[in-house]
Amino acid sequence: SLLFHVTQTEVCPPSCNCKSPGGMTDWHIDCSSRKLTEVPALPVNTKRLYLQNNSLTSVPPGVLDSLRSLEEVKIFDNPWNCDCHILYLKLWLEDFSALSLENIRCATPAPVRMKPLSQLTGNELGICRRLLPIKCLEFFWRDLILIAGVIIGLILVAWALKFSKKLVCQINLSQ
């Protein structure tokens, strides 16, 4: 019993109640009504996740990606800020649970207040200045320069081959 308790506290977020009806293989994590402002670190083998009735405004990209065993999520009744930072959650829920997505209502900004997140379009989510991380943009410019260099190199090689054929023809004619 002591070993189970120690293991449970290692994987269970301190602000949540956790149960593991199937041993250590499937966790039911109840973090509802805890005034949480961010999603806590969760065990990878979380099967059910309850985050409703908190103070969550967004979910950082990637936070929920490792939850491969997840079967149920309840994440409604939070003051969601439906700007471009909510896009990760919207896309994740579209893949995971359309019903959970339907239950999420926006709190801010004012033009989308009380509107379901599932009904928001890109225009309503706000214009994000940095849709791609800076590193992606750096790779884009680097790749563009490399492609341009290869094209210029091929043009020079083609020109050199053409010039060398002309030179060979001129040498042959002069002999």
DATA-V611960 format. One line per field, one symbol per residue. burial: + if it has 16 or more other C-alpha atoms within 10 Angstrom, else -. A space follows every 50 residues. Layout:
burial: ???
This chain:
burial: -------+--+++--+-++------+++++++---+--+--+++++++++ +++++++++----+--+--+--++++++++++++++++++-++------+ ++++++++---++-++++-+----+------------------------- -------------------------
